[in-house]
Amino acid sequence: MLRICARNLYGWQCDHENLLATNVALDNWTDWEAYPKSWPRTPHEKLPCGVVELNPTIRASAQKRLAAIRHDLVHAGSHYPRNEVREAVGYWNIAV
């Protein structure tokens, strides 16, 4: 159900090859009785209860975290997973 909600909120579903069959099953989902009524059933229909709009405080926090990641890529010790971090931010098209 969280996967359906994420797809409807963000237009996103996990593209890992191990989940191709799951994504097909979700595309054909019909058991709406089990799905929370406050969650979107179609893309961009509505926000679930409790979801906060992006605001200046959240944006500043995200910018601060990205600055910390950039700092860590340069200054963290030898055990810092630089390659994995670069792959993750690259997947999301975030410049570091």
C-alpha positions as CSV (number, residue, x, y, z in Angstrom):
1,M,0.0,0.0,0.0
2,L,2.9,2.4,0.7
3,R,4.2,1.6,-2.8
4,I,0.9,2.6,-4.3
5,C,0.8,5.7,-2.2
6,A,4.3,6.7,-3.2
7,R,3.5,6.2,-6.9
8,N,0.4,8.3,-6.6
9,L,2.1,11.0,-4.6
10,Y,5.4,11.3,-6.4
11,G,5.0,9.5,-9.7
12,W,7.7,7.1,-8.5
13,Q,8.0,3.4,-8.0
14,C,11.1,1.3,-7.3
15,D,12.8,0.4,-10.6
16,H,14.9,-2.4,-9.2
17,E,14.7,-5.4,-11.4
18,N,13.6,-7.6,-8.5
19,L,10.4,-5.6,-8.2
20,L,9.2,-5.8,-11.8
21,A,6.5,-8.4,-10.9
22,T,5.5,-6.3,-7.8
23,N,5.1,-3.2,-9.9
24,V,2.9,-5.1,-12.4
25,A,0.8,-6.4,-9.5
26,L,0.4,-2.8,-8.1
27,D,-0.5,-1.5,-11.6
28,N,-3.4,-4.0,-11.5
29,W,-4.4,-3.3,-7.8
30,T,-8.1,-3.5,-7.2
31,D,-8.5,-4.2,-3.4
32,W,-9.4,-0.6,-2.5
33,E,-11.3,-1.7,0.6
34,A,-7.9,-2.4,2.3
35,Y,-6.3,0.9,1.2
36,P,-6.6,3.9,3.5
37,K,-9.4,6.3,2.4
38,S,-7.2,9.3,3.1
39,W,-4.5,8.2,0.7
40,P,-4.5,9.1,-3.0
41,R,-5.9,6.4,-5.4
42,T,-4.8,8.2,-8.5
43,P,-1.7,10.3,-9.2
44,H,-1.8,13.8,-7.7
45,E,-5.3,13.2,-6.4
46,K,-4.6,14.4,-2.8
47,L,-2.1,14.3,0.0
48,P,-2.5,11.7,2.8
49,C,-3.3,13.1,6.3
50,G,-0.2,14.3,8.0
51,V,1.9,15.1,4.9
52,V,3.5,18.6,5.3
53,E,4.0,20.9,2.3
54,L,7.6,21.8,1.5
55,N,8.3,25.0,3.4
56,P,11.4,27.2,4.0
57,T,12.3,25.3,7.2
58,I,12.3,21.9,5.5
59,R,14.1,23.3,2.5
60,A,16.8,24.8,4.8
61,S,17.2,21.5,6.6
62,A,17.6,19.7,3.3
63,Q,20.2,22.2,2.1
64,K,22.1,21.8,5.4
65,R,22.1,18.0,5.1
66,L,23.3,18.2,1.5
67,A,26.1,20.5,2.6
68,A,27.1,18.0,5.3
69,I,27.1,15.2,2.6
70,R,29.4,17.3,0.4
71,H,31.7,18.0,3.4
72,D,31.8,14.3,4.3
73,L,32.7,13.3,0.7
74,V,35.8,15.3,1.0
75,H,36.7,15.1,4.7
76,A,35.3,11.9,6.2
77,G,37.6,9.0,7.1
78,S,38.5,6.0,5.0
79,H,35.4,4.0,6.1
80,Y,33.0,6.6,4.7
81,P,31.1,4.9,1.8
82,R,31.9,7.6,-0.8
83,N,31.1,5.5,-3.9
84,E,27.7,4.4,-2.5
85,V,26.8,8.0,-1.5
86,R,27.8,9.3,-5.0
87,E,25.7,6.5,-6.6
88,A,22.7,7.3,-4.4
89,V,22.7,11.1,-5.0
90,G,23.4,10.5,-8.7
91,Y,20.4,8.2,-9.0
92,W,18.2,11.1,-7.7
93,N,20.0,13.6,-10.0
94,I,21.5,15.6,-7.0
95,A,24.7,17.4,-7.8
96,V,27.4,17.0,-5.1
